[in-house]
């Protein structure tokens, strides 16, 4: 189990910057699930995306990673980096949105 903090707008309105998600490793990806996985282009960065199509073979499972808000600045998904191996991904099981700290 891991906790990740959302830092950009690519998954709005479902997730927004500052939200926290709790994710667990394992289980096969299913369409419309939220998954967290290492960015295929920068392994030190993690991405949260919605599962599109899923392909299963005898040896592996890969999935299409889709942004809810693909027009957001800096948003990337499978359109840029291809399908994602499921083996290193986490399934989001809970989201926490901290209360706003704005003035009263």
C-alpha positions as CSV (number, residue, x, y, z in Angstrom):
1,X,0.0,0.0,0.0
2,X,1.3,3.5,-0.9
3,X,0.0,7.1,-0.7
4,X,0.5,9.4,-3.6
5,X,-0.2,13.2,-3.8
6,X,-1.7,14.6,-7.0
7,X,0.3,17.5,-8.4
8,X,-1.3,18.4,-11.8
9,X,-4.7,18.9,-13.5
10,X,-4.6,15.9,-15.9
11,X,-7.2,13.9,-14.0
12,X,-9.6,16.8,-13.2
13,X,-12.4,16.7,-12.2
14,X,-11.9,13.3,-10.6
15,X,-8.6,14.3,-8.9
16,X,-7.1,17.7,-8.4
17,X,-3.8,19.0,-7.2
18,X,-3.4,18.4,-3.4
19,X,-5.6,15.3,-3.3
20,X,-4.1,12.2,-1.8
21,X,-4.7,8.7,-3.1
22,X,-4.1,5.4,-1.4
23,X,-3.2,2.6,-3.8
24,X,-2.5,-1.1,-3.5
25,X,-0.3,-3.2,-5.6
26,X,-1.7,-6.1,-7.5
27,X,-5.0,-7.2,-9.0
28,X,-5.5,-7.0,-12.7
29,X,-6.4,-3.6,-14.2
30,X,-10.0,-3.2,-15.3
31,X,-11.5,-0.6,-17.6
32,X,-12.2,2.7,-15.8
33,X,-10.1,1.9,-12.8
34,X,-7.7,4.5,-11.6
35,X,-4.1,3.2,-11.6
36,X,-0.7,4.6,-10.4
37,X,2.4,3.6,-12.3
38,X,5.9,4.8,-13.0
39,X,6.1,7.2,-15.9
40,X,7.5,5.1,-18.8
41,X,9.7,8.1,-19.8
42,X,10.9,9.1,-16.3
43,X,11.0,6.3,-13.8
44,X,11.3,8.6,-10.8
45,X,7.9,10.1,-11.5
46,X,4.6,8.4,-10.9
47,X,1.4,9.0,-13.0
48,X,-2.2,8.5,-12.1
49,X,-4.5,7.6,-15.0
50,X,-7.8,5.9,-15.9
51,X,-7.6,2.5,-17.5
52,X,-8.9,2.4,-21.0
53,X,-8.5,-0.9,-22.9
54,X,-6.7,-3.9,-21.3
55,X,-4.7,-6.6,-23.2
56,X,-3.9,-9.9,-21.6
57,X,-1.5,-12.4,-23.0
58,X,-0.1,-15.7,-21.5
59,X,2.8,-13.8,-19.9
60,X,1.8,-10.2,-19.3
61,X,-1.0,-7.6,-19.0
62,X,-0.8,-4.2,-20.4
63,X,-3.3,-1.3,-20.4
64,X,-4.1,1.9,-22.1
65,X,-3.6,4.9,-19.6
66,X,-6.0,7.8,-20.2
67,X,-6.1,11.3,-18.8
68,X,-9.6,12.5,-17.7
69,X,-8.4,16.0,-18.7
70,X,-6.1,15.5,-21.7
71,X,-6.1,19.3,-22.5
72,X,-4.5,20.2,-19.2
73,X,-1.0,21.7,-19.5
74,X,1.6,19.0,-19.3
75,X,-0.9,16.1,-19.4
76,X,0.5,12.9,-20.9
77,X,-1.0,9.5,-21.4
78,X,-0.8,6.4,-23.6
79,X,-1.2,8.7,-26.7
80,X,2.4,9.9,-26.0
81,X,4.1,6.9,-24.4
82,X,2.1,3.8,-25.4
83,X,0.5,1.1,-23.3
84,X,1.7,0.4,-19.8
85,X,2.7,-2.9,-18.2
86,X,0.4,-3.7,-15.3
87,X,3.1,-5.5,-13.2
88,X,4.4,-2.3,-11.5
89,X,1.1,-0.5,-11.2
90,X,-1.1,0.2,-8.2
91,X,-4.9,0.3,-8.0
92,X,-6.3,3.4,-6.4
93,X,-8.7,2.4,-3.6
94,X,-9.3,5.7,-1.8
95,X,-9.1,9.4,-2.4
96,X,-8.7,12.1,0.2
97,X,-9.3,15.8,-0.6
98,X,-7.8,18.0,2.2
99,X,-10.0,20.9,3.3
100,X,-9.3,24.2,1.6
101,X,-6.9,26.5,3.5
102,X,-8.3,29.7,2.0
103,X,-9.4,32.7,4.0
104,X,-12.9,32.7,5.5
